[in-house]
């Protein structure tokens, strides 16, 4: 039986997710990609296709299975639609539940009240059937139910993923401001990086970008080391799931390193090593403790430099912390821009940041800037093509005294 799915993702990565889902769909004749909308991609397929997306998608945040979709005028319409769904085919009264609601331009006054009505409808359905109701667990529920409201329509979903998909199951330690794994994977795709191309992250922090890239090189799916909500579904087909996992074939280990990282902090380098090990990476990824302004290209073949540079207080550990924060930032980026110009000719440098003035600080002209959201924070992925002599901004003329 075919189901409709919605795969949410970080805003800005919808096209990258659609492309990735298209690649996953090559493994299944029943899996179809439909349309991109702000915040995700609609698709459809068998229940086994949801297993496949959860295992293989690096960019999706979740895989939501649509239970029902209809127009509504008030909370009672939402209650009635939810009550009418065959929840007992998917879950038992012993399963714990959590309900989340998102709304865009909904006329309803209270999302909390709407959430309560959805929960009541599911509990009332079970009470009518077995004279018992499931318990609510907001921390670690067995089943997550997601409601989405726009101005006219209500859609109710059953979440097949459980914990958000960016939680790969390998990360133990993070730095101050870790990049989510699915955002890191999306940035790799948008940058055009592919296994075999040289990759360098000179401010690697806890190693998220490196780990995502290294798993791609090794052929390790992002969901291999974690559990999913669908494994608790009453309709879960374990042999099918085991077959999908068994079809994963590891790729041969590269003879020479192509992924490189560095960071000013020795603790971060140690954390990156630990995280790479937990992510199942068995081949060498050279990591170096060095300031970003001091780095040299790690290979003679030009490649892709991709990094999420520090900002604000995080930059304070990088040099003379007696300077005010904005001066410290300017000095750091000015020196890093010079390093890129002098030592990375032929490279494509991608910097992901919430600081929209970054090109000015680097004194470089961006070739492209792609808008993204890291949660609610508006960010840009700036691309700089490091062609010797072409990319320098006009140096500011000295002011007359």
C-alpha positions as CSV (number, residue, x, y, z in Angstrom):
1,X,0.0,0.0,0.0
2,X,1.4,3.4,-1.0
3,X,1.6,6.2,1.6
4,X,2.2,9.9,1.3
5,X,5.3,11.2,3.1
6,X,6.7,14.6,3.9
7,X,10.4,14.9,4.6
8,X,11.2,18.2,6.4
9,X,14.7,19.7,6.2
10,X,16.6,22.8,7.2
11,X,15.3,25.7,5.1
12,X,17.5,26.4,2.1
13,X,18.2,22.7,1.5
14,X,14.9,21.7,-0.2
15,X,16.5,21.3,-3.6
16,X,19.4,19.4,-2.2
17,X,17.0,17.0,-0.4
18,X,14.9,16.5,-3.5
19,X,18.1,15.6,-5.4
20,X,19.2,13.2,-2.7
21,X,15.8,11.5,-2.5
22,X,15.9,11.1,-6.2
23,X,19.1,9.1,-5.8
24,X,17.5,7.0,-3.0
25,X,14.5,6.3,-5.3
26,X,16.8,4.6,-7.8
27,X,16.8,1.6,-5.3
28,X,13.0,1.3,-5.3
29,X,10.4,1.2,-8.1
30,X,7.6,2.2,-5.6
31,X,9.3,5.4,-4.3
32,X,8.2,8.6,-6.0
33,X,9.4,12.2,-5.4
34,X,6.7,14.8,-5.8
35,X,7.1,18.6,-5.0
36,X,9.4,20.7,-3.0
37,X,7.8,23.2,-0.6
38,X,9.4,25.7,1.8
39,X,10.9,23.5,4.5
40,X,10.8,20.1,2.9
41,X,9.8,17.6,0.1
42,X,6.6,15.6,-0.5
43,X,7.1,12.0,-1.7
44,X,5.2,8.7,-1.7
45,X,5.9,5.0,-1.5
46,X,5.5,1.7,0.4
47,X,6.3,1.5,4.2
48,X,9.6,-0.1,3.2
49,X,10.4,3.2,1.3
50,X,10.2,5.0,4.6
51,X,12.7,2.6,6.1
52,X,15.0,3.3,3.1
53,X,14.7,7.1,3.5
54,X,15.4,7.0,7.2
55,X,18.5,4.8,6.7
56,X,20.0,6.7,3.7
57,X,18.9,10.4,3.8
58,X,21.6,12.7,5.2
59,X,19.6,15.9,4.7
60,X,16.0,15.1,5.9
61,X,15.1,16.0,9.5
62,X,12.4,13.4,9.7
63,X,10.2,11.2,7.6
64,X,6.5,11.9,8.3
65,X,3.8,9.5,7.1
66,X,0.5,11.3,6.2
67,X,-2.5,9.8,8.0
68,X,-5.1,12.4,6.8
69,X,-5.5,15.8,5.1
70,X,-8.7,17.9,5.1
71,X,-10.0,21.5,5.3
72,X,-11.0,22.7,8.8
73,X,-12.8,25.6,10.4
74,X,-12.2,25.0,14.1
75,X,-10.6,22.7,16.6
76,X,-13.6,20.3,16.5
77,X,-12.9,19.6,12.8
78,X,-9.3,18.7,13.8
79,X,-10.6,16.5,16.6
80,X,-13.0,14.6,14.3
81,X,-10.5,14.0,11.6
82,X,-7.9,12.7,14.1
83,X,-10.5,10.5,15.8
84,X,-11.4,8.9,12.5
85,X,-7.9,7.6,11.8
86,X,-7.0,3.9,12.4
87,X,-4.3,4.6,15.0
88,X,-4.8,1.0,16.4
89,X,-3.4,-0.4,13.1
90,X,0.0,1.4,13.8
91,X,0.3,1.5,17.6
92,X,-0.9,-0.2,20.7
93,X,-2.4,1.3,23.9
94,X,0.9,0.4,25.6
95,X,2.9,2.8,23.4
96,X,3.6,6.3,24.7
97,X,2.8,9.3,22.5
98,X,3.8,12.9,22.0
99,X,1.9,15.4,19.8
100,X,3.5,18.4,18.1
101,X,1.7,21.1,16.0
102,X,3.1,23.6,13.5
103,X,1.0,26.3,12.0
104,X,1.5,28.8,9.2
105,X,-1.3,31.5,8.9
106,X,-3.8,29.4,10.9
107,X,-6.8,31.3,12.2
108,X,-6.9,29.2,15.4
109,X,-6.0,31.1,18.5
110,X,-4.1,28.5,20.5
111,X,-1.7,25.9,19.3
112,X,-1.6,24.4,22.8
113,X,-5.4,23.8,22.7
114,X,-5.2,22.3,19.2
115,X,-2.4,20.0,20.4
116,X,-4.6,18.9,23.3
117,X,-7.5,18.2,20.9
118,X,-5.3,15.9,18.8
119,X,-4.1,14.0,21.8
120,X,-7.6,13.7,23.2
121,X,-8.9,12.3,19.9
122,X,-6.2,9.6,19.8
123,X,-6.8,8.7,23.4
124,X,-10.6,8.7,22.9
125,X,-10.2,6.3,19.9
126,X,-8.3,3.8,22.1
127,X,-10.7,4.3,25.0
128,X,-13.6,3.5,22.7
129,X,-11.9,0.4,21.4
130,X,-10.2,-1.1,24.4
131,X,-11.3,1.0,27.4
132,X,-7.8,2.2,28.0
133,X,-5.7,5.2,26.7
134,X,-2.1,5.5,25.8
135,X,0.2,7.7,28.1
136,X,1.9,10.9,27.0
137,X,5.7,11.0,27.2
138,X,7.2,14.3,25.9
139,X,10.8,13.2,26.4
140,X,11.2,9.8,24.8
141,X,7.9,8.8,23.2
142,X,7.4,5.6,21.3
143,X,5.2,7.4,18.8
144,X,5.3,11.1,17.6
145,X,2.2,12.5,16.0
146,X,2.7,15.8,14.1
147,X,-0.1,18.2,13.0
148,X,0.4,20.8,10.4
149,X,-2.1,23.7,9.9
150,X,-2.2,26.3,7.2
151,X,-4.9,28.9,6.7
152,X,-7.4,26.3,5.4
153,X,-6.1,22.8,5.7
154,X,-5.0,20.4,8.4
155,X,-2.7,17.4,7.9
156,X,-1.9,14.8,10.5
157,X,1.2,12.7,10.3
158,X,2.7,9.8,12.1
159,X,6.5,10.2,12.5
160,X,8.4,7.2,11.2
161,X,11.8,8.5,12.4
162,X,11.5,9.0,16.2
163,X,14.4,11.2,17.2
164,X,15.4,13.7,14.6
165,X,17.5,12.2,11.8
166,X,20.4,14.6,12.4
167,X,21.0,12.5,15.5
168,X,23.1,9.8,13.8
169,X,23.8,7.9,17.0
170,X,27.6,8.5,16.9
171,X,28.1,12.0,18.3
172,X,29.1,12.1,21.9
173,X,30.9,15.5,22.3
174,X,30.3,18.7,20.6
175,X,31.9,22.1,20.6
176,X,30.2,25.3,21.7
177,X,28.0,25.7,18.6
178,X,27.8,22.4,16.8
179,X,26.6,22.3,13.2
180,X,23.8,19.8,12.9
181,X,24.7,16.7,10.9
182,X,22.0,17.1,8.3
183,X,23.0,20.7,7.7
184,X,26.6,19.7,7.3
185,X,25.6,17.0,4.8
186,X,23.5,19.6,2.9
187,X,26.4,22.0,2.7
188,X,28.6,19.3,1.3
189,X,26.1,18.6,-1.4
190,X,25.5,22.3,-2.2
191,X,29.2,22.9,-2.4
192,X,29.4,20.2,-5.1
193,X,31.8,18.0,-3.1
194,X,31.8,14.3,-4.0
195,X,33.9,11.4,-2.6
196,X,37.3,11.5,-4.3
197,X,37.5,15.3,-4.3
198,X,39.9,16.8,-1.8
199,X,38.1,18.3,1.2
200,X,39.5,20.6,3.9
201,X,37.9,22.0,7.0
202,X,40.4,24.4,8.7
203,X,38.0,25.1,11.6
204,X,36.7,21.6,12.1
205,X,35.4,21.9,15.7
206,X,34.0,18.6,16.7
207,X,34.4,17.2,13.2
208,X,30.8,17.2,11.9
209,X,31.6,18.1,8.3
210,X,34.5,15.7,8.2
211,X,32.5,12.8,9.6
212,X,29.6,13.3,7.2
213,X,32.1,13.4,4.2
214,X,34.0,10.4,5.5
215,X,30.9,8.3,5.9
216,X,30.0,9.1,2.3
217,X,33.5,8.0,1.2
218,X,33.1,4.8,3.2
219,X,29.6,4.1,2.0
220,X,28.2,4.1,5.6
221,X,24.5,5.2,5.6
222,X,23.8,8.0,8.2
223,X,21.1,5.8,10.0
224,X,23.1,2.6,10.4
225,X,24.0,3.2,14.0
226,X,20.6,4.2,15.5
227,X,17.0,3.1,16.0
228,X,13.8,4.4,14.4
229,X,10.2,4.8,15.5
230,X,9.0,2.6,12.7
231,X,10.6,-0.4,14.4
232,X,7.8,-0.1,17.0
233,X,5.0,0.1,14.5
234,X,2.5,-2.8,14.7
235,X,2.9,-3.0,10.9
236,X,6.7,-3.1,11.1
237,X,8.2,-5.8,8.8
238,X,11.5,-6.8,10.3
239,X,12.7,-9.1,7.5
240,X,12.2,-6.2,5.0
241,X,14.1,-3.8,7.2
242,X,17.0,-6.3,7.7
243,X,17.1,-6.8,3.9
244,X,17.4,-3.1,3.3
245,X,20.3,-2.8,5.8
246,X,21.9,-6.0,4.4
247,X,21.9,-4.4,0.9
248,X,24.4,-1.7,2.1
249,X,27.8,-2.4,0.6
250,X,30.8,-0.6,2.1
251,X,33.1,1.2,-0.4
252,X,36.8,0.5,-0.7
253,X,39.0,2.5,1.6
254,X,40.9,5.2,-0.3
255,X,44.7,4.6,-0.7
256,X,45.6,8.3,-0.1
257,X,43.9,10.7,2.3
258,X,41.4,13.1,0.6
259,X,39.7,14.6,3.7
260,X,41.7,16.9,6.0
261,X,40.9,18.9,9.1
262,X,42.5,21.4,11.4
263,X,41.5,23.5,14.4
264,X,43.2,25.9,16.8
265,X,42.0,23.8,19.8
266,X,43.7,20.5,20.7
267,X,40.6,19.5,22.6
268,X,38.5,19.9,19.4
269,X,41.0,17.8,17.4
270,X,40.8,15.1,20.1
271,X,37.0,15.4,20.0
272,X,37.0,15.1,16.1
273,X,39.1,12.0,16.3
274,X,36.8,10.4,18.8
275,X,33.7,11.3,16.8
276,X,35.2,10.0,13.6
277,X,36.0,6.7,15.3
278,X,32.4,6.5,16.7
279,X,31.1,7.2,13.2
280,X,32.8,4.0,12.0
281,X,35.7,5.7,10.0
282,X,38.6,3.3,9.8
283,X,40.8,5.2,7.3
284,X,43.2,8.0,8.0
285,X,41.9,11.6,8.1
286,X,44.9,13.9,8.9
287,X,44.0,16.4,11.6
288,X,46.3,19.2,12.7
289,X,46.2,21.6,15.6
290,X,46.9,25.0,14.0
291,X,45.4,28.5,13.7
292,X,43.2,28.9,10.6
293,X,45.3,31.9,9.5
294,X,48.4,29.7,9.4
295,X,47.1,26.8,7.4
296,X,48.5,25.7,4.0
297,X,46.7,23.7,1.3
298,X,46.8,20.1,2.5
299,X,47.3,18.6,-1.0
300,X,48.8,19.7,-4.3
301,X,45.6,19.0,-6.1
302,X,43.1,21.9,-5.5
303,X,39.9,20.9,-3.8
304,X,37.0,22.3,-1.7
305,X,37.5,24.1,1.5
306,X,34.3,24.0,3.5
307,X,34.0,25.4,7.0
308,X,31.6,26.9,9.6
309,X,33.9,29.6,11.1
310,X,33.6,30.7,14.7
311,X,31.8,33.9,15.5
312,X,31.3,36.2,18.5
313,X,32.7,34.7,21.7
314,X,34.0,31.6,20.0
315,X,36.6,33.7,18.2
316,X,37.9,34.8,21.6
317,X,39.9,31.6,22.0
318,X,41.7,32.3,18.7
319,X,44.4,34.9,19.5
320,X,44.7,38.0,21.6
321,X,41.6,38.0,23.8
322,X,42.5,41.5,25.1
323,X,41.1,43.0,21.9
324,X,37.4,43.9,21.7
325,X,35.3,41.2,20.0
326,X,34.7,43.1,16.8
327,X,38.4,44.0,16.3
328,X,39.4,40.5,17.1
329,X,37.0,39.2,14.5
330,X,38.2,41.7,11.9
331,X,41.9,40.9,12.5
332,X,41.1,37.1,12.3
333,X,39.2,37.2,9.1
334,X,41.5,39.7,7.4
335,X,44.4,37.3,8.1
336,X,42.4,34.3,7.0
337,X,41.4,36.1,3.8
338,X,45.1,36.7,3.0
339,X,45.9,33.0,3.7
340,X,43.2,32.0,1.2
341,X,44.5,34.4,-1.5
342,X,48.1,33.4,-1.0
343,X,47.9,29.6,-0.4
344,X,44.7,28.3,-2.0
345,X,44.9,29.2,-5.7
346,X,42.6,26.9,-7.7
347,X,40.5,26.0,-4.6
348,X,36.8,26.7,-4.1
349,X,36.3,28.0,-0.6
350,X,32.9,27.8,1.1
351,X,32.2,29.5,4.4
352,X,28.9,29.0,6.2
353,X,28.1,31.8,8.6
354,X,25.4,34.0,10.1
355,X,27.7,37.0,9.6
356,X,26.5,38.5,6.3
357,X,29.4,40.9,6.2
358,X,32.0,38.1,6.0
359,X,33.2,38.8,2.4
360,X,34.0,42.4,3.5
361,X,35.9,41.1,6.5
362,X,37.9,38.7,4.3
363,X,38.4,41.3,1.6
364,X,37.2,38.8,-1.0
365,X,34.4,39.0,-3.5
366,X,32.0,36.0,-3.3
367,X,31.2,34.1,-6.5
368,X,27.9,33.0,-5.0
369,X,25.9,33.3,-1.8
370,X,23.2,30.8,-0.9
371,X,20.7,31.6,1.9
372,X,20.0,29.0,4.6
373,X,18.5,28.8,8.1
374,X,20.3,27.1,11.0
375,X,17.2,26.8,13.1
376,X,15.8,30.3,13.2
377,X,19.2,31.9,12.5
378,X,19.5,33.3,8.9
379,X,22.9,32.2,7.4
380,X,24.7,32.3,4.1
381,X,27.0,29.8,2.4
382,X,29.5,32.1,0.7
383,X,31.5,30.6,-2.2
384,X,34.9,32.1,-3.1
385,X,36.7,30.9,-6.3
386,X,40.3,31.3,-5.4
387,X,41.8,32.2,-8.8
388,X,45.1,34.0,-8.3
389,X,44.7,37.8,-8.9
390,X,41.0,37.8,-9.7
391,X,39.2,37.7,-6.4
392,X,40.6,40.6,-4.5
393,X,38.2,43.4,-3.6
394,X,39.4,46.8,-4.5
395,X,41.6,47.8,-1.5
396,X,40.2,50.7,0.3
397,X,42.0,53.9,-0.7
398,X,43.8,55.6,2.2
399,X,41.8,58.5,3.5
400,X,43.3,62.0,3.2
401,X,44.4,63.3,6.5
